[in-house]
């Protein structure tokens, strides 16, 4: 595993991080999730990414992760892990259960720490920009989370470029650098290329890409239709059936040919394609099995692209 510096901070993150958005909730098999986390750590993945509402049910991924830590990562092993969580999307009913108020963010952080049985998380994120709450209030809550010792670093996620610029400037005025921005980024979702990556580079903020495989679309799963047990067939998943269009499938088939010529799977090439940009600190993968995890990690064996390959990929995606 290679580790990249996160922006201009002192923190190094693995090129591949493990997200617990899917497959670690109360509806999933606990032992499978535990085996995935153990294998990831053994392969050099030190960064584990959660949020308050990950499940289903909301909160259950953090509860399960807390059990995994208790069973396997006692003592100084905690100091070898970077654990992040977030608050912003709906977590509980009532006026204080979502968005970006100080009340919600700090209450949620306390709940997350209790679920995971941790004294602190390494990174605490504002999970989305709140248009109704002053940005200063949200950033002051992140500042307090770090100063109180409940988090080591502050991050933001799903913020548009202009709001990211404002947020980082507010945090700087508070004496609290913004460590990292987490954004959806893949071959199929490239909006962060429209200004956000430039802002992050200018401000010295790291970037971690989530959904790098477009919820599984950028794999060989959908080359011949929608298989059973895929995210598109899962009612708890975030990939909708209509997203697996014939046009997208044709693009996947063409991309898969390039991947084969690189001796990579489609998923491996999609991850490598993101990591070719040195503004990307890490890519955040999900995994439903140890085998899938290791297949994704093997993408690191070939991160170089020829100009001809990049041109062909652009033609296909265009």
Buried (B, 14 or more C-beta within 10 A) or exposed (E): EEBBEBBEBEBBBBBBBBBBBBBBBBEBEBEBBBBBBBBBBEBBBBBBBBBBBBBBEBBBBBBBBBBBBEEEBEEEEBEEBBBBBBBBBEBBEEEEBBBBBBBBBBBBBEBBBEBBEBEBBBBBBBBBBBEEBEBBBBBBBBBBBBEEEBBBBBBBBBBBBEBBBBBBBBBBEBEBBBBBBBBBBBBBBEEBEEBBBBBBBEBBBBBBBBBBBBBBBBBBBBEEEBEEEBBBEBEEEEBEEEBBEEEBBEBBBBBBEBBEEBEBBBBBBBBBBBBEEEBBBBBBBBBBEBEBBBBBBBBBEBBEBEEEBEEBBEEBEE
